[in-house]
Amino acid sequence: MTYDASPAFAAAQDAADPLARFRQEFHFPPGPDGQPVAYFCGNSLGLLPKAARTAAEREFKAWEERAVEGHFTGSRPWLTYHETLAEATAHVVGARPDEVVVMNTLTVNLHLLLVTFYRPTATRYKVLMEAGAFPSDQYALESQARLHNLNPDDVIVEIAPRSGEHTLRTEDIEAKIAELGDSLATVLFGGINYYTGQVFDIAAITRAGHAVGATVGFDLAHAAGNVVLHLHDWDVDFACWCNYKYLNSGPGGSSGIFVHERFAHRPDLVRLAGWWGHDQAARFQMKKGFQPMPGAAGWQLSNGQIITLAIYDASVDLFEQAGGMEVLRAKSEKLTGYLEFLIKNIGLPQSKLEIITPANPAERGCQLSLLVHERGRELFDYLAAQGIIADWREPNVIRLAPVPLYNSFEEVRRAGAALSQFYS
C-alpha cells in the first residue's frame, strides 16, 4: 500500500473502510477542546462499547425480577452463562469452544494454570520466559517456584535480545530451549511483548518446547483481539489473557483461559478445584469428591461474574459482526503501517526517536513503541494536549496502538501531524 500524509488520503481510506461503522459503537472521551480524543491506548484499556450498558442492565433486570432464580430461568440463565461466550471467544483465539472459558482475572488464571502445567521434579524444574516480561508474570512465576520450595533464581531463566537489538530472534529462543533440554519444565512467554510490541512465533516456540518435553503456555494479554491466533492448531498447552484491552470488557473485566483439548478429559491432572468446575449435572448434590467438567470449564472455581461477563459479551459480539480476526487484522496492518510511514516521514535520527517494534507486520500487532531519547515525557504531554491519547512506559517509551474496531486513518494522520509539529 502506498501512503501519503495528506488529509485527502486519510479521508479516502476512511471512506473505503468497511469497518468504519464500528467506530460509532464506542464512547470516546472528550479532549481538551471538548472534541473526541484520538485514542491509541487500547493496548492498556479498550474503549467502552455503547452496548455494554444495555447488556449489564439486562442482567441487573434479571437480578431485580428473578433474584436467585436468575441462575436457572430466563433467556440466559447464569448457571450456564459462560457457555454462551465460548464460541465467540474460541473465534478470537483460534480454539475450539470447549477449550476456552471466560472467568476470573488474568493473573489469577495464570496461577491456576501454572498449578497444573508447572510440575517441577528434581531434575526438570526450570521455566523459560522473555526478559522484560510484564511484571505480573514474573511475580507469578517467582511465587510458583516458592510454592514448590524452590529458589526463583534457580528456576526462572530469562532470554534477552542480543546486544544492540530491542527484540528477540526466534532462533535464539529455540536454541535456548534446546540448551535447557531435560531441565526445562515449562515455557511461559507473552504472545506479544507489552513493551516492544513484538509478536512471538507461538507455533515455533511451542514446537521447540514440546521437543524437549516441556509444557508450553502463553500470556496473551496483548495478543488476544489484536492478532490472528491459532492456539488449537499450534498445539499450545495453555494460555490466558485479559479482556479489558483489545476486547473492551472494562477495567478489571473477566478474563479468559485456553486449555488444549488433549487435557479435556484428564481428571487426574493436579488443579485447584472449586464447585463451578465440578460436574454440572452433580454440582447441586453437594457431595464430596471433585469431578472436573470436561475441557477448560473444569478449571473454573466460582460462579461467573455475570455483570462483567455481560459487558464482555457486548464487546465480543462486535468482533463477530466485524467478520472475525482476519478481517480486523487486515485493517490493523494498514493503520499501523500508516502510522509507521508518518513517523518515518518526519525524518528524525534514531538518536532522537526510534521505533523499537519490528518493521515486519507479521512480527507486530497494532502497537508501535517509540523509544524517545530526548524530551520523551514532554512529547507525551504534548500529544495529550492535542487530544491524542498514548501510553507512557518508563523510562522513555511511548506506545501508540491504532485499534481497527474504532480508530480511523484520520486519527492516525492527526497523530503523525502532532509528532511532526512537536519536532518542527
C-alpha positions as CSV (number, residue, x, y, z in Angstrom):
1,M,0.0,0.0,0.0
2,T,1.3,3.5,-0.9
3,Y,0.8,6.0,1.8
4,D,0.8,9.8,1.9
5,A,0.4,12.3,4.7
6,S,-2.4,14.4,3.2
7,P,-5.8,14.8,4.8
8,A,-7.3,13.7,1.5
9,F,-5.5,10.3,1.6
10,A,-6.8,9.6,5.2
11,A,-10.3,10.7,4.2
12,A,-10.3,8.4,1.2
13,Q,-9.1,5.4,3.2
14,D,-11.8,6.0,5.9
15,A,-14.5,6.4,3.2
16,A,-13.5,3.0,1.7
17,D,-13.1,1.2,5.1
18,P,-15.8,-1.5,5.5
19,L,-15.2,-1.4,9.3
20,A,-15.6,2.4,9.7
21,R,-19.2,2.0,11.1
22,F,-17.9,0.2,14.2
23,R,-16.4,3.4,15.4
24,Q,-19.9,4.6,16.2
25,E,-20.3,1.6,18.6
26,F,-17.9,3.1,21.2
27,H,-17.8,6.1,23.5
28,F,-14.8,8.4,23.1
29,P,-13.6,10.6,26.0
30,P,-13.6,14.3,25.2
31,G,-10.2,16.0,24.7
32,P,-9.0,19.4,25.9
33,D,-11.0,21.1,23.1
34,G,-14.2,19.2,24.0
35,Q,-14.0,17.0,20.9
36,P,-13.4,13.3,21.0
37,V,-9.8,12.3,21.6
38,A,-7.8,10.2,19.2
39,Y,-7.5,7.2,21.4
40,F,-4.4,5.0,20.9
41,C,-4.4,3.3,24.3
42,G,-6.5,0.2,23.6
43,N,-3.4,-1.8,24.5
44,S,-3.9,-0.6,28.1
45,L,-7.7,-0.3,28.3
46,G,-10.2,-0.5,25.5
47,L,-13.0,2.0,25.0
48,L,-16.5,1.5,26.4
49,P,-18.8,-0.2,23.9
50,K,-22.1,1.6,23.7
51,A,-23.9,-1.8,24.0
52,A,-22.2,-2.5,27.4
53,R,-24.7,-0.6,29.5
54,T,-27.6,-2.4,27.8
55,A,-26.0,-5.8,28.4
56,A,-25.3,-5.0,32.0
57,E,-28.7,-3.6,32.6
58,R,-30.2,-6.8,31.2
59,E,-28.6,-8.7,34.0
60,F,-29.5,-6.1,36.6
61,K,-33.1,-6.5,35.4
62,A,-32.8,-10.3,35.7
63,W,-31.5,-9.9,39.3
64,E,-34.2,-7.5,40.1
65,E,-37.1,-9.6,38.7
66,R,-35.9,-13.1,39.4
67,A,-33.2,-12.9,42.1
68,V,-31.7,-16.3,42.8
69,E,-33.9,-17.9,40.1
70,G,-31.8,-15.9,37.6
71,H,-29.4,-18.8,37.9
72,F,-31.9,-21.2,36.3
73,T,-34.5,-19.2,34.4
74,G,-34.8,-16.6,31.7
75,S,-33.2,-16.5,28.2
76,R,-29.7,-16.7,29.5
77,P,-29.6,-18.4,32.9
78,W,-26.5,-17.6,34.9
79,L,-25.7,-21.2,35.6
80,T,-24.6,-21.7,32.0
81,Y,-23.8,-18.1,31.1
82,H,-20.1,-18.9,30.4
83,E,-21.2,-21.5,27.8
84,T,-22.9,-18.8,25.7
85,L,-19.5,-17.0,25.4
86,A,-17.4,-20.0,24.3
87,E,-17.9,-19.9,20.5
88,A,-17.1,-16.2,20.0
89,T,-14.2,-16.5,22.4
90,A,-12.9,-19.5,20.5
91,H,-13.0,-17.5,17.3
92,V,-10.9,-14.8,18.8
93,V,-8.0,-17.1,19.9
94,G,-8.3,-19.9,17.3
95,A,-9.6,-22.6,19.6
96,R,-12.5,-25.0,19.9
97,P,-15.3,-23.9,22.2
98,D,-14.6,-26.5,24.9
99,E,-11.0,-25.3,25.1
100,V,-11.9,-21.8,26.4
101,V,-13.8,-20.3,29.3
102,V,-14.2,-16.7,30.5
103,M,-13.6,-16.4,34.2
104,N,-11.6,-14.6,36.9
105,T,-8.8,-12.1,36.1
106,L,-5.6,-12.6,34.3
107,T,-3.0,-13.3,37.0
108,V,-5.5,-15.5,39.0
109,N,-5.9,-17.5,35.8
110,L,-2.2,-17.7,35.2
111,H,-1.7,-19.1,38.7
112,L,-4.5,-21.7,38.2
113,L,-2.9,-22.9,35.0
114,L,0.6,-23.0,36.4
115,V,-0.6,-25.2,39.3
116,T,-1.5,-27.7,36.6
117,F,1.2,-27.2,34.0
118,Y,4.2,-26.4,36.0
119,R,5.0,-29.6,37.8
120,P,8.7,-29.5,38.7
121,T,10.8,-32.6,39.5
122,A,14.3,-32.9,41.0
123,T,15.8,-32.6,37.5
124,R,13.2,-30.9,35.4
125,Y,12.3,-27.7,37.1
126,K,13.3,-24.6,35.1
127,V,11.0,-22.1,33.4
128,L,11.9,-20.1,30.4
129,M,10.4,-16.6,29.8
130,E,11.4,-13.5,27.9
131,A,13.4,-10.9,29.7
132,G,11.3,-7.8,30.4
133,A,8.0,-9.7,30.5
134,F,5.1,-8.0,32.1
135,P,5.9,-7.8,35.9
136,S,2.8,-9.8,36.9
137,D,4.1,-12.8,35.0
138,Q,7.4,-12.5,36.7
139,Y,5.8,-12.3,40.2
140,A,3.5,-15.3,39.4
141,L,6.5,-17.4,38.4
142,E,8.5,-16.3,41.5
143,S,5.7,-17.3,43.8
144,Q,5.0,-20.6,41.9
145,A,8.7,-21.5,42.4
146,R,8.5,-20.8,46.1
147,L,5.2,-22.8,46.3
148,H,7.4,-25.8,45.3
149,N,10.1,-24.8,47.8
150,L,12.4,-23.8,45.0
151,N,14.5,-20.7,44.7
152,P,13.2,-18.5,41.9
153,D,16.7,-17.6,40.8
154,D,17.4,-21.2,40.2
155,V,14.1,-21.8,38.4
156,I,13.5,-18.8,36.1
157,V,15.6,-18.4,33.0
158,E,15.2,-15.2,31.1
159,I,16.2,-14.8,27.5
160,A,17.1,-11.2,26.3
161,P,17.7,-9.7,22.9
162,R,21.2,-9.7,21.5
163,S,23.4,-6.8,22.4
164,G,22.3,-3.7,20.4
165,E,18.9,-5.2,19.5
166,H,15.5,-4.5,21.0
167,T,13.6,-7.7,20.2
168,L,14.2,-11.4,20.4
169,R,15.1,-13.7,17.5
170,T,13.1,-16.8,17.2
171,E,16.2,-18.9,16.5
172,D,17.7,-17.7,19.8
173,I,14.6,-18.7,21.7
174,E,14.6,-22.1,20.1
175,A,18.3,-22.5,20.8
176,K,17.8,-21.6,24.5
177,I,15.0,-24.2,24.8
178,A,17.3,-26.9,23.2
179,E,20.1,-25.9,25.5
180,L,18.0,-26.2,28.6
181,G,16.7,-29.6,27.4
182,D,15.7,-32.0,30.0
183,S,15.9,-29.4,32.8
184,L,13.1,-27.4,31.3
185,A,9.7,-27.9,32.8
186,T,7.7,-25.1,31.3
187,V,8.0,-22.3,28.7
188,L,5.9,-19.2,29.5
189,F,6.0,-16.3,27.0
190,G,3.9,-13.4,26.2
191,G,2.1,-13.7,22.9
192,I,3.3,-10.1,22.3
193,N,5.8,-8.3,24.5
194,Y,4.0,-5.4,26.1
195,Y,6.9,-3.0,26.0
196,T,8.3,-3.5,22.4
197,G,5.1,-4.8,20.7
198,Q,7.0,-7.8,19.3
199,V,4.8,-10.7,18.3
200,F,6.4,-14.0,19.2
201,D,6.3,-17.1,17.0
202,I,3.9,-19.1,19.1
203,A,3.9,-22.1,16.9
204,A,7.7,-22.3,16.7
205,I,8.2,-21.8,20.5
206,T,5.5,-24.5,21.2
207,R,7.2,-27.0,18.9
208,A,10.6,-26.3,20.4
209,G,9.3,-26.7,24.0
210,H,7.4,-29.9,23.2
211,A,10.5,-31.3,21.5
212,V,12.4,-31.3,24.9
213,G,9.3,-32.5,26.9
214,A,8.3,-29.1,28.4
215,T,4.8,-27.7,28.7
216,V,4.3,-24.5,26.8
217,G,1.9,-21.6,27.7
218,F,1.4,-18.0,26.8
219,D,0.1,-14.8,28.4
220,L,-1.9,-13.4,25.5
221,A,-2.9,-10.1,27.2
222,H,-1.5,-8.1,24.3
223,A,-2.4,-10.6,21.6
224,A,-6.0,-11.6,22.1
225,G,-8.2,-9.4,20.0
226,N,-5.1,-7.9,18.4
227,V,-3.5,-10.6,16.1
228,V,-4.8,-13.8,14.5
229,L,-4.2,-16.7,16.8
230,H,-4.5,-20.5,16.2
231,L,-3.9,-21.9,19.6
232,H,-5.5,-25.3,18.9
233,D,-3.7,-25.9,15.6
234,W,-0.4,-24.6,17.1
235,D,-0.8,-27.3,19.9
236,V,-0.3,-24.8,22.7
237,D,-0.9,-26.4,26.1
238,F,-2.4,-23.5,28.0
239,A,-2.9,-19.7,27.7
240,C,-4.6,-16.9,29.5
241,W,-5.4,-13.3,28.7
242,C,-7.3,-10.3,29.9
243,N,-10.3,-9.0,28.1
244,Y,-10.1,-5.3,29.0
245,K,-7.5,-4.3,26.4
246,Y,-8.4,-5.1,22.8
247,L,-11.5,-6.9,23.9
248,N,-13.0,-3.9,25.6
249,S,-14.6,-5.6,28.6
250,G,-13.9,-2.8,31.1
251,P,-11.4,-2.3,33.9
252,G,-11.0,-5.5,35.9
253,G,-13.3,-7.3,33.4
254,S,-13.4,-11.1,33.4
255,S,-10.5,-12.8,31.6
256,G,-10.1,-15.9,29.5
257,I,-8.2,-19.2,29.5
258,F,-7.3,-21.8,26.9
259,V,-6.6,-25.4,27.7
260,H,-5.9,-27.7,24.8
261,E,-8.4,-30.5,24.2
262,R,-5.7,-33.0,24.9
263,F,-6.3,-32.3,28.5
264,A,-10.1,-32.1,28.3
265,H,-10.7,-35.5,29.9
266,R,-7.9,-35.6,32.4
267,P,-9.4,-35.6,35.9
268,D,-6.0,-36.9,37.1
269,L,-4.4,-33.5,36.5
270,V,-3.5,-31.5,39.6
271,R,-5.5,-28.4,39.8
272,L,-7.1,-26.0,42.3
273,A,-10.7,-27.1,42.4
274,G,-13.9,-25.2,43.0
275,W,-17.6,-26.1,42.7
276,W,-18.2,-24.2,39.4
277,G,-15.6,-26.5,37.8
278,H,-17.3,-29.6,39.2
279,D,-19.5,-31.8,37.1
280,Q,-22.5,-29.6,36.4
281,A,-25.0,-32.4,36.5
282,A,-24.0,-33.3,40.1
283,R,-23.0,-29.8,41.3
284,F,-26.0,-29.1,43.4
285,Q,-25.9,-32.6,45.1
286,M,-23.3,-31.0,47.3
287,K,-21.3,-34.2,47.7
288,K,-17.6,-34.7,48.4
289,G,-15.3,-35.7,45.6
290,F,-14.4,-33.2,42.9
291,Q,-15.1,-34.4,39.3
292,P,-14.0,-31.7,36.8
293,M,-16.2,-30.7,33.9
294,P,-14.6,-31.6,30.5
295,G,-12.5,-29.0,28.9
296,A,-11.4,-25.6,30.1
297,A,-14.6,-25.3,32.1
298,G,-13.1,-27.8,34.6
299,W,-10.6,-25.1,35.8
300,Q,-13.4,-22.8,37.0
301,L,-13.7,-22.1,40.7
302,S,-16.7,-19.9,41.5
303,N,-19.8,-18.5,39.9
304,G,-19.3,-16.4,36.8
305,Q,-19.0,-12.6,37.3
306,I,-22.2,-12.0,35.4
307,I,-22.1,-8.3,35.1
308,T,-18.6,-8.3,33.7
309,L,-19.4,-11.3,31.5
310,A,-22.3,-9.4,30.1
311,I,-20.0,-6.4,29.2
312,Y,-17.6,-8.8,27.6
313,D,-20.5,-10.4,25.6
314,A,-21.4,-7.0,24.2
315,S,-17.9,-6.4,23.1
316,V,-17.0,-9.8,21.6
317,D,-20.3,-9.6,19.6
318,L,-18.8,-6.7,17.8
319,F,-15.9,-8.9,16.7
320,E,-18.3,-11.4,15.3
321,Q,-20.2,-8.6,13.5
322,A,-17.0,-7.3,12.0
323,G,-16.2,-10.7,10.4
324,G,-13.6,-12.0,12.8
325,M,-9.9,-11.5,13.5
326,E,-8.7,-11.9,9.9
327,V,-10.8,-9.0,8.8
328,L,-9.8,-6.8,11.7
329,R,-6.2,-7.7,11.2
330,A,-6.2,-6.7,7.6
331,K,-7.2,-3.2,8.6
332,S,-4.9,-3.2,11.5
333,E,-1.9,-3.8,9.3
334,K,-2.8,-0.8,7.1
335,L,-3.4,1.5,10.1
336,T,-0.2,0.6,11.8
337,G,1.7,0.7,8.6
338,Y,0.3,4.3,8.0
339,L,1.5,5.3,11.5
340,E,4.9,3.9,10.8
341,F,5.1,5.8,7.5
342,L,4.1,9.1,9.1
343,I,6.7,8.7,11.9
344,K,9.5,7.8,9.5
345,N,8.4,10.6,7.2
346,I,9.4,13.2,9.9
347,G,13.0,12.2,9.2
348,L,14.3,12.2,12.8
349,P,17.6,10.5,13.5
350,Q,17.4,7.4,15.7
351,S,19.4,9.3,18.3
352,K,16.2,11.3,18.9
353,L,13.4,8.8,18.3
354,E,13.4,5.2,17.1
355,I,10.6,2.6,16.6
356,I,11.6,-0.5,18.5
357,T,8.7,-2.6,17.3
358,P,9.6,-4.9,14.4
359,A,9.1,-3.4,11.0
360,N,7.8,-6.7,9.6
361,P,4.0,-6.6,10.0
362,A,4.0,-10.4,10.8
363,E,6.1,-9.7,13.8
364,R,4.0,-7.0,15.4
365,G,0.4,-6.3,16.3
366,C,-1.2,-2.9,16.1
367,Q,1.2,-1.2,18.6
368,L,4.2,0.8,17.8
369,S,6.6,1.5,20.6
370,L,8.6,4.7,20.2
371,L,11.9,4.9,22.1
372,V,12.2,8.7,22.7
373,H,15.8,9.5,23.6
374,E,15.2,13.2,24.2
375,R,12.3,15.1,25.8
376,G,10.1,11.9,26.0
377,R,7.8,12.9,28.7
378,E,7.4,16.4,27.2
379,L,6.4,14.8,23.9
380,F,3.9,12.5,25.7
381,D,2.3,15.5,27.4
382,Y,2.2,17.5,24.1
383,L,0.3,14.7,22.4
384,A,-2.2,14.6,25.3
385,A,-2.7,18.4,25.0
386,Q,-3.5,17.8,21.3
387,G,-6.2,15.3,22.2
388,I,-4.0,12.3,21.3
389,I,-4.1,9.6,24.0
390,A,-1.0,7.4,24.0
391,D,0.7,5.3,26.7
392,W,3.9,6.1,28.6
393,R,6.2,3.3,29.8
394,E,9.3,4.0,31.9
395,P,11.9,5.0,31.3
396,N,11.3,6.6,27.9
397,V,8.8,4.6,25.6
398,I,5.6,6.0,24.2
399,R,3.2,3.3,22.9
400,L,0.7,4.1,20.2
401,A,-1.9,1.4,19.3
402,P,-4.3,2.1,16.4
403,V,-7.2,-0.3,17.0
404,P,-9.1,-1.4,13.9
405,L,-12.5,-1.5,15.5
406,Y,-12.6,2.1,16.5
407,N,-9.6,4.1,15.2
408,S,-9.6,5.8,11.8
409,F,-6.9,6.8,9.3
410,E,-7.7,10.4,10.0
411,E,-6.8,9.9,13.7
412,V,-3.6,8.3,12.7
413,R,-2.8,11.2,10.4
414,R,-3.5,13.6,13.3
415,A,-1.1,11.7,15.5
416,G,1.6,11.9,12.8
417,A,1.0,15.6,12.3
418,A,1.3,16.2,16.0
419,L,4.6,14.4,16.2
420,S,5.8,16.4,13.2
421,Q,4.7,19.7,14.8
422,F,6.5,18.8,18.1
423,Y,9.8,18.3,16.3
424,S,9.4,21.2,13.8
